[in-house]
């Protein structure tokens, strides 16, 4: 008999540093999933992305087994890394916190391409540029 999908859980976890504490434990606990097993598998698969926030979609089945898909990091996280800033601006219209180049935007768009609903790299770069604008990061050529 095939496993039946019970639920899908979406959480954001730091790569290589997952622990049974919240948000992982509180998300998986009510569904009876072995939290320690998830933490170990996740940390093994994300060692090379240490410290980067990663969205994860966890599928839980009726026999309490699970599998998970690791998505690309959020555009905001990639933009903060590219601009070398700790956080975005509180008032992005008046206060700019950093700059990124058009090439860096294209690189981020290539990374995010699988998770965006854009038809081309140029369209994906425009989406990422909008995120940068809302964070107070200027795009320069």
C-alpha contacts under 8 A as a table, 3 or more apart, distances in Angstrom:
res1	aa1	res2	aa2	distance
3	X	61	X	6.12
3	X	62	X	6.48
3	X	63	X	7.15
4	X	61	X	5.44
4	X	62	X	5.50
5	X	8	X	7.95
5	X	59	X	6.91
5	X	60	X	6.05
5	X	61	X	4.41
5	X	62	X	6.27
6	X	59	X	7.67
6	X	60	X	5.65
6	X	61	X	5.02
6	X	62	X	5.66
7	X	59	X	6.03
7	X	60	X	5.39
7	X	61	X	7.11
8	X	57	X	6.55
8	X	58	X	5.50
8	X	59	X	4.51
8	X	60	X	6.14
9	X	27	X	7.08
9	X	28	X	7.86
9	X	57	X	5.66
9	X	58	X	5.02
9	X	59	X	6.49
9	X	60	X	7.80
10	X	55	X	7.04
10	X	56	X	5.70
10	X	57	X	4.61
10	X	58	X	6.34
11	X	23	X	7.05
11	X	24	X	7.18
11	X	27	X	7.76
11	X	55	X	5.81
11	X	56	X	5.46
11	X	57	X	6.76
12	X	23	X	7.93
12	X	53	X	6.33
12	X	54	X	5.41
12	X	55	X	4.27
12	X	56	X	6.01
13	X	17	X	7.72
13	X	18	X	6.26
13	X	23	X	7.77
13	X	24	X	7.65
13	X	53	X	5.55
13	X	54	X	5.39
13	X	55	X	6.38
13	X	56	X	7.19
14	X	17	X	5.55
14	X	18	X	6.23
14	X	50	X	7.17
14	X	51	X	5.54
14	X	52	X	5.41
14	X	53	X	4.28
14	X	54	X	5.92
15	X	18	X	6.88
15	X	42	X	7.88
15	X	43	X	6.70
15	X	46	X	5.16
15	X	47	X	6.66
15	X	48	X	7.96
15	X	49	X	5.31
15	X	50	X	4.75
15	X	51	X	5.41
15	X	52	X	5.34
15	X	53	X	6.01
15	X	54	X	6.20
16	X	42	X	7.05
16	X	43	X	4.18
16	X	44	X	6.91
16	X	45	X	7.65
16	X	46	X	4.97
16	X	47	X	4.71
16	X	48	X	7.59
16	X	49	X	6.72
16	X	50	X	4.95
16	X	51	X	6.95
17	X	43	X	6.27
17	X	50	X	7.03
17	X	51	X	7.15
18	X	24	X	7.52
18	X	39	X	5.65
18	X	42	X	7.19
18	X	43	X	6.29
19	X	22	X	7.79
19	X	24	X	7.01
19	X	25	X	7.80
19	X	39	X	6.09
20	X	24	X	5.83
20	X	25	X	4.77
20	X	35	X	6.17
20	X	36	X	6.61
20	X	39	X	6.81
21	X	24	X	6.13
21	X	25	X	5.15
21	X	26	X	7.37
22	X	25	X	5.10
22	X	26	X	5.40
22	X	27	X	7.54
23	X	26	X	5.61
23	X	27	X	6.12
24	X	27	X	5.30
24	X	28	X	6.15
24	X	35	X	7.61
25	X	28	X	5.37
25	X	29	X	5.52
25	X	35	X	6.38
26	X	29	X	5.46
26	X	30	X	7.23
27	X	30	X	6.94
28	X	31	X	5.60
28	X	32	X	6.78
28	X	33	X	5.73
28	X	34	X	7.92
28	X	35	X	6.57
29	X	32	X	5.44
29	X	33	X	6.22
29	X	34	X	7.95
29	X	35	X	7.11
30	X	33	X	7.90
31	X	60	X	7.53
31	X	64	X	7.26
32	X	64	X	6.06
33	X	60	X	7.51
33	X	64	X	5.43
33	X	65	X	6.64
33	X	66	X	7.27
34	X	37	X	5.48
34	X	38	X	6.58
34	X	64	X	7.91
35	X	38	X	5.16
35	X	39	X	6.18
36	X	39	X	5.12
36	X	40	X	6.18
37	X	40	X	5.26
37	X	41	X	6.23
38	X	41	X	5.23
38	X	42	X	5.94
39	X	42	X	5.20
39	X	43	X	6.02
40	X	43	X	5.28
40	X	44	X	6.16
41	X	44	X	5.19
41	X	45	X	6.29
42	X	45	X	5.26
42	X	46	X	6.17
43	X	46	X	5.21
43	X	47	X	5.95
44	X	47	X	5.74
45	X	48	X	7.96
46	X	49	X	5.28
46	X	50	X	6.66
47	X	50	X	5.47
49	X	52	X	5.76
52	X	73	X	7.10
52	X	77	X	7.58
53	X	73	X	6.02
53	X	74	X	7.47
53	X	77	X	7.14
54	X	70	X	6.85
54	X	71	X	6.47
54	X	72	X	6.43
54	X	73	X	4.82
54	X	74	X	7.12
55	X	70	X	6.21
55	X	71	X	5.42
55	X	72	X	7.01
55	X	73	X	6.50
55	X	74	X	7.47
56	X	68	X	6.63
56	X	69	X	5.72
56	X	70	X	4.69
56	X	71	X	6.00
57	X	68	X	5.50
57	X	69	X	5.26
57	X	70	X	6.66
57	X	71	X	7.77
58	X	66	X	6.74
58	X	67	X	5.85
58	X	68	X	4.26
58	X	69	X	6.56
59	X	66	X	5.45
59	X	67	X	5.43
59	X	68	X	5.97
60	X	64	X	6.32
60	X	65	X	6.06
60	X	66	X	4.54
60	X	67	X	6.94
61	X	64	X	5.39
61	X	65	X	5.45
61	X	66	X	5.97
62	X	65	X	7.27
71	X	115	X	7.16
72	X	111	X	6.88
72	X	112	X	5.98
72	X	114	X	7.98
72	X	115	X	7.02
73	X	77	X	6.59
73	X	78	X	6.80
73	X	112	X	7.56
74	X	77	X	5.40
74	X	78	X	6.58
74	X	112	X	7.92
75	X	78	X	5.12
75	X	79	X	6.00
75	X	108	X	7.22
75	X	112	X	7.25
75	X	128	X	6.43
75	X	131	X	7.15
76	X	79	X	5.06
76	X	80	X	6.13
76	X	131	X	6.73
76	X	132	X	7.24
76	X	135	X	7.77
77	X	80	X	5.19
77	X	81	X	6.33
78	X	81	X	5.12
78	X	82	X	6.17
78	X	108	X	6.68
79	X	82	X	5.02
79	X	83	X	6.02
79	X	100	X	7.68
79	X	108	X	7.62
79	X	132	X	6.75
80	X	83	X	5.21
80	X	84	X	5.68
80	X	85	X	5.25
80	X	86	X	6.56
80	X	87	X	6.63
80	X	88	X	7.41
81	X	84	X	4.94
81	X	85	X	6.73
82	X	100	X	6.52
82	X	104	X	7.01
83	X	98	X	5.55
83	X	99	X	5.56
83	X	100	X	5.54
83	X	137	X	7.53
84	X	98	X	7.53
85	X	88	X	7.40
85	X	97	X	7.12
85	X	98	X	6.71
88	X	92	X	7.85
88	X	97	X	6.67
88	X	135	X	4.64
88	X	136	X	6.04
88	X	137	X	7.36
89	X	92	X	5.18
89	X	95	X	6.34
89	X	96	X	6.50
89	X	97	X	5.96
89	X	135	X	5.50
89	X	136	X	5.04
89	X	137	X	7.86
90	X	95	X	7.64
90	X	135	X	7.90
90	X	136	X	8.00
91	X	94	X	5.91
91	X	95	X	5.64
91	X	136	X	7.22
92	X	95	X	5.28
92	X	96	X	6.08
92	X	133	X	7.07
92	X	134	X	5.98
92	X	135	X	5.79
92	X	136	X	3.97
92	X	137	X	7.72
93	X	96	X	7.51
93	X	136	X	6.83
95	X	136	X	6.45
96	X	136	X	4.63
96	X	137	X	5.77
96	X	138	X	6.76
97	X	136	X	5.77
97	X	137	X	5.77
97	X	138	X	7.97
98	X	136	X	7.23
98	X	137	X	4.91
98	X	138	X	6.22
99	X	137	X	5.24
99	X	138	X	4.54
99	X	139	X	5.70
99	X	140	X	6.73
100	X	104	X	6.22
100	X	105	X	7.06
100	X	137	X	7.05
100	X	138	X	6.32
100	X	139	X	5.09
100	X	140	X	6.17
101	X	104	X	5.18
101	X	105	X	6.42
101	X	139	X	5.62
101	X	140	X	4.90
101	X	141	X	5.43
102	X	105	X	4.98
102	X	106	X	6.33
102	X	139	X	6.48
102	X	140	X	6.29
102	X	141	X	5.40
103	X	106	X	5.08
103	X	107	X	6.25
103	X	141	X	7.96
104	X	107	X	5.02
104	X	108	X	6.20
105	X	108	X	5.14
105	X	109	X	6.08
105	X	125	X	5.69
105	X	128	X	6.71
105	X	129	X	6.89
106	X	109	X	4.91
106	X	110	X	6.15
106	X	121	X	6.84
106	X	122	X	7.42
106	X	124	X	7.92
106	X	125	X	5.46
107	X	110	X	5.12
107	X	111	X	6.38
108	X	111	X	5.06
108	X	112	X	6.20
108	X	125	X	7.58
108	X	128	X	7.51
109	X	112	X	5.02
109	X	113	X	5.68
109	X	121	X	6.25
109	X	124	X	5.27
109	X	125	X	5.10
109	X	128	X	6.56
110	X	113	X	5.08
110	X	121	X	6.51
110	X	124	X	7.83
111	X	114	X	7.54
112	X	115	X	5.54
112	X	116	X	6.22
112	X	124	X	7.87
113	X	116	X	5.23
113	X	117	X	7.74
113	X	118	X	7.27
113	X	121	X	7.24
113	X	124	X	6.68
114	X	117	X	7.95
116	X	124	X	6.93
117	X	124	X	7.97
118	X	121	X	7.45
118	X	123	X	5.67
118	X	124	X	5.34
119	X	123	X	6.59
119	X	124	X	7.56
120	X	123	X	5.33
120	X	124	X	6.29
121	X	124	X	4.96
121	X	125	X	5.99
122	X	125	X	5.02
122	X	126	X	6.34
123	X	126	X	5.08
123	X	127	X	6.43
124	X	127	X	5.06
124	X	128	X	6.31
125	X	128	X	5.03
125	X	129	X	5.99
126	X	129	X	4.89
126	X	130	X	6.26
127	X	130	X	5.21
127	X	131	X	6.60
128	X	131	X	5.05
128	X	132	X	6.26
129	X	132	X	4.92
129	X	133	X	6.12
129	X	139	X	7.15
130	X	133	X	5.04
130	X	134	X	6.28
131	X	134	X	5.19
131	X	135	X	6.35
132	X	135	X	5.10
132	X	136	X	6.36
132	X	137	X	5.02
132	X	138	X	6.89
132	X	139	X	7.58
133	X	136	X	5.26
133	X	137	X	5.58
133	X	138	X	6.44
133	X	139	X	7.91
134	X	137	X	7.56
